[in-house]
Amino acid sequence: MPHASTDRPAADETDLPGDLLAAYAPGTALIATPERTLLGEGVLEAADDPAHVPAMLDAVRASGRAQDPVAMGAIPFAPDAPARLVVPATVRTAGPAAEAPAPPEVERRPLPGPWRAEAVPEPETHRKAVAEVLAALGGGEGAPLDKVVLARCLRMTGPGPVDAGQVLRNLAWRDPSGFTFAVDLPPRGAPGPRTFVGASPELLLSKRGGTVVSNPLAGSRPRSADPTRDQRNAVELLASAKDRREHALVVEAVADGLRPYCTDLDVPSEPELVRTATMWHLSTRVAGALADPRTPSVVLAAALHPTPAVCGTPTGAARAAIAGIEPFDRGFYTGAVGYTRADGDGEWAVAIRCADIAGDTLDLFAGGGIVEGSDPAEELAETSAKLRTLLLALGVNQRL
């Protein structure tokens, strides 16, 4: 997996990554990146608007309640929906989860079933929606619609309250080199904890000092247990004109979003292949030198969100298409999740490969970018492959 940066911060870790994963429980916040693992406990302050975070951190530091305060949490997909960003009372830190030793098999356990699955929309309806988008591409008034990311939701209902901590640990141990997270969300409907859990492969933005990095992913193929088939999928992806065109749209948008903040920007002309436990992706690492090193990472993340990797292009037209077609509220899916320090440094991942957990249910989400040349059946299969990240964390080894 691509790393957010090539250098590590000064060693301030007092725990091991496995300690923090074991200590996580709903009510705390855990974010594990390729660079470090953070566990936030308690709440000093909270904000529902990313623009308020820098002032909130400054106020906490000025009051003496924390010398080096950190804001952790999630930003939703919809621009007018409230974010969930908190300054924990204490933050424990450790190295990346990839450095943790493999846990005993007894700790990597499936959650108890049976599970009942409800697809929203039904697979055939999703195929028809893809065809509807394909018919609309390139037409309409104003700027032509070049890409729309359509998602579907899979609601899994178990026999009792879902153990969010076990889901988190299963995700981290299966794919420890990505961005694994669990943060509290405001209750929805019935009282009780609501948790946003996931294992994203995609870095939205990392900022350290005067350096900013984004690593957009777009263009995908499923992994295969057959090594020959798996390699063929990777080669096909790298050679696919359709996927490379989709990827180029995202890279261009990320570069355009960062350029106003940077004096220099490195945008590679050719994508690379990266892999997770379930998917191959096209990847490009965009790096820049900030004109103002004090620019907060949360401000930069908001400038990029949402990228065409999770929304489409042009953004306004793609949002309108999504709102008119998808029969559910995305919530924090395809938003951003991460942390930022008072000095502005931080890391933010694109909130994909995730689940919204409340009571005995998990809402799982997966989507795909629709561009000219997309095939409705293949797009449906892509969402099924992406859903496997969370299904396997539950212990459900089937495509739905």
Buried (B, 14 or more C-beta within 10 A) or exposed (E): BBBBBEEEEEEEBEBBBBBBBBBBBBEBBBBBBBBBBBBBBEBBBBBBEBEBBBEBBEBBBEEEEBEEBBBBBBBBBBEEBEBBBBBBBEBBBBBBBBBBEEBEEEBBEEBBEEBEBEBBBEBEBBBEBBBBBBEBBEEEEEEEBBBBBBBBBBBBBBEEBBBBBBBBBBBBBBBBBBBBBBBBBEEEEEEEBBBBBBBBBBBBBBBBBBBBBBBBBBBBBBBBEEEEEBEEBBEEBBEBEBBBBBBBBBBBBBBEBBBEBBEEBEBEEEBEBBBBBBBBBBBBBBBBBBEEBEBBBBBBBBBBBBBBBBBBBBBEBBBBBBEEBBEBBBBBBBBBBBBBBBBBBBBBBBBBBBBBBBBBBBBBBBBBBBBEEBBBEEBBBBBBBBBBBBBBBBBBEEEB
